[in-house]
Amino acid sequence: MKDAMGLLKGVYEARRYEGRDVLREMEQGDPIGEALARQRALELSWIDPSLKGFELVQSSQALNTVMNEWYDFILETMIRGTALSLNLRMGLFGNNVSPAATLVSDSGDGSYFHTSLGEATGYTVDSGNSTNRSTTTFAAAASQSITNSAAASRFTFTGTDTIYGLFLIHGATLKDRSQDSGYPTTALCSAGLLDASQAVSNGSILDMVYTQSKA
């Protein structure tokens, strides 16, 4: 799906993994066994990032909206030459809404993205970090496209939630929103509503891939 200005397009992909022991307990209908297996899966995910012992159970994609704020950021750094200190983070949202291009990263603004999207925060990243949004590392751009598919942004959940979409933000590491100060310090890059929501629980893992390219 092309963004409103028609210059960039992007696709988000969400891949949900569950522990094999969790799936076995679910099949047997044992809620206590499932809860114990989920806790073990959570702890395993912090120790071993290889997904050994997990299975892919659902994959979905998100329609892309590139934010006006991101265009301003690109023009400011690439044309005007403002110093760039890049810090891209991926986050999740729990409201069943399509993101508008006018959403911004400023918590004091009426179009603040968190108000509209409802950021989900019940997860850990980077082997147990409970305060940050997920690190997002892109490979070198090629053929007018850039992606983090070689190093998907990972979220390991510590509770039950339903994830409807995801977003990419620059300059705001913490998920408590204390760093969401608005352009030009921070900038909301893009967001997307998944074509199928992802129901997660303790020990569930979501790997998120984002690809942005020339429209």
C-alpha positions in Angstrom: 0.0 0.0 0.0 1.5 3.4 -1.0 1.7 6.2 1.5 -0.3 9.3 0.9 2.5 11.2 -0.8 3.2 8.3 -3.1 7.0 8.5 -2.5 7.5 5.5 -0.2 5.8 2.2 0.4 6.3 -0.3 3.1 5.2 -3.7 4.5 5.2 -5.0 8.0 5.2 -8.7 8.8 4.4 -10.2 12.1 5.5 -13.8 12.9 4.2 -15.4 16.2 6.0 -18.2 17.8 4.8 -20.4 20.7 6.8 -23.0 22.7 6.2 -26.6 21.7 5.4 -27.5 25.3 2.9 -24.7 25.4 1.1 -26.0 22.3 1.1 -29.5 23.7 -0.5 -28.4 27.0 -3.1 -26.3 25.0 -4.0 -29.4 23.0 -4.5 -31.4 26.2 -6.6 -28.6 27.7 -4.5 -28.3 30.8 -4.5 -24.6 31.9 -2.1 -25.2 34.8 0.3 -27.1 32.6 0.0 -24.4 30.0 0.8 -21.6 32.5 3.9 -23.5 33.7 5.0 -24.2 30.1 4.5 -20.5 29.2 6.8 -19.4 32.1 9.4 -21.9 31.0 9.1 -20.6 27.4 9.6 -17.0 28.6 12.7 -17.9 30.5 14.1 -20.0 27.6 13.6 -17.1 25.2 15.8 -14.9 27.3 18.6 -17.5 27.5 18.5 -18.8 23.9 17.4 -16.4 21.1 17.6 -19.2 18.4 13.9 -20.1 18.8 14.9 -23.7 19.6 11.8 -25.3 21.2 9.4 -22.8 19.5 7.1 -23.2 16.5 5.7 -20.6 14.1 2.0 -20.6 14.6 0.8 -17.4 12.8 2.0 -14.9 10.3 0.3 -11.7 9.2 1.1 -8.5 7.3 0.2 -4.8 7.9 -0.8 -2.1 5.5 1.7 0.7 5.6 1.2 4.4 6.4 4.3 6.6 6.2 3.9 9.6 8.5 4.1 13.2 7.4 6.5 13.7 10.4 8.9 11.2 8.8 9.0 13.1 5.5 9.9 16.2 7.4 12.7 14.3 9.2 14.1 12.9 5.9 14.1 16.3 4.2 15.6 18.0 7.3 18.5 15.6 7.5 19.1 14.8 3.9 18.5 18.1 2.2 19.0 20.8 4.9 21.9 18.8 6.5 20.8 18.7 10.2 23.1 16.3 12.1 21.7 12.8 12.2 21.9 10.5 15.3 19.7 7.6 14.2 17.8 5.5 16.8 15.0 3.5 15.2 12.7 1.5 17.5 9.7 -0.7 16.8 6.6 -0.8 19.0 3.2 -2.4 19.0 -0.3 -1.2 19.3 -3.5 -2.7 20.7 -6.3 -0.6 19.1 -8.1 -1.9 16.0 -7.6 1.3 14.0 -5.9 2.3 10.7 -3.1 4.8 11.4 -3.4 8.2 9.9 -0.4 9.9 8.2 -1.0 13.0 10.5 -0.1 11.1 13.7 2.9 12.5 15.5 5.4 11.5 18.2 4.8 14.5 20.5 2.9 13.4 23.7 1.6 17.0 24.1 -0.1 17.1 20.7 -3.7 16.1 20.2 -2.7 13.9 17.2 -0.2 12.0 19.4 0.0 8.4 18.1 -0.3 6.7 21.5 -3.8 8.2 22.0 -5.0 6.9 18.7 -3.2 3.6 18.5 -3.0 2.5 22.1 0.6 1.3 22.5 1.0 -2.2 23.9 3.8 -2.5 26.5 3.5 -6.0 28.1 6.7 -7.5 26.6 10.5 -7.7 27.0 13.1 -7.1 24.3 16.9 -7.8 23.9 16.9 -10.9 26.2 14.8 -9.5 29.0 14.8 -5.7 28.8 11.4 -4.6 30.1 11.8 -0.8 29.6 12.7 -0.3 25.9 10.9 -0.6 22.6 12.6 -3.1 20.3 15.9 -2.4 18.6 15.5 -2.3 14.8 18.6 -2.9 12.7 18.3 -2.5 9.0 20.7 -4.0 6.4 22.3 -1.8 3.7 19.8 -0.3 1.3 19.7 -2.0 -2.2 17.5 -1.6 -5.2 15.7 1.3 -3.6 14.6 -0.9 -0.7 15.7 -1.4 3.0 14.6 -4.1 5.4 15.4 -5.6 8.8 14.5 -9.1 7.7 17.9 -10.5 8.6 17.5 -9.3 12.2 13.8 -9.1 13.0 12.7 -7.0 15.9 11.7 -9.4 18.6 9.0 -9.0 21.4 8.7 -11.6 24.1 5.4 -11.2 25.9 4.9 -11.3 29.7 1.1 -11.2 29.7 -2.0 -11.6 27.7 -2.9 -9.1 24.9 -4.2 -8.7 21.4 -1.8 -7.0 19.0 -3.4 -5.2 16.1 -0.5 -3.4 14.6 3.0 -2.0 14.8 5.0 1.2 14.3 8.5 2.5 13.8 9.7 5.5 15.7 13.0 7.5 15.7 14.7 8.9 18.8 12.4 7.4 21.5 13.9 4.3 23.1 11.7 4.0 26.2 8.2 2.5 25.9 6.9 4.6 28.9 6.7 7.5 26.3 8.8 9.8 28.4 11.1 10.4 25.4 8.3 11.0 22.8 9.0 14.7 22.5 8.1 15.3 18.9 9.8 16.4 15.7 12.6 17.1 15.2 13.9 15.3 18.3 11.7 12.3 17.7 9.7 11.3 14.6 7.1 8.7 14.0 8.2 7.0 10.8 5.3 4.7 9.9 2.7 2.4 11.3 0.5 -0.4 10.0 -2.7 -2.3 10.9 -2.2 -6.1 10.6 -4.5 -8.0 8.3 -5.0 -10.5 11.2 -4.6 -9.6 14.9 -2.2 -11.6 17.0 -3.4 -13.0 20.3 -0.5 -13.3 22.7 0.1 -14.6 26.2 3.0 -15.1 28.6 5.9 -16.6 26.6 4.6 -15.8 23.2 7.2 -14.3 20.8 6.5 -11.9 17.9 9.2 -11.3 15.3 8.5 -8.1 13.3 10.0 -7.3 9.9 9.6 -4.0 8.2 10.6 -3.3 4.6 10.4 0.3 3.1 11.1 1.0 -0.6 10.5 3.3 -3.5 6.8 3.4 -4.4 
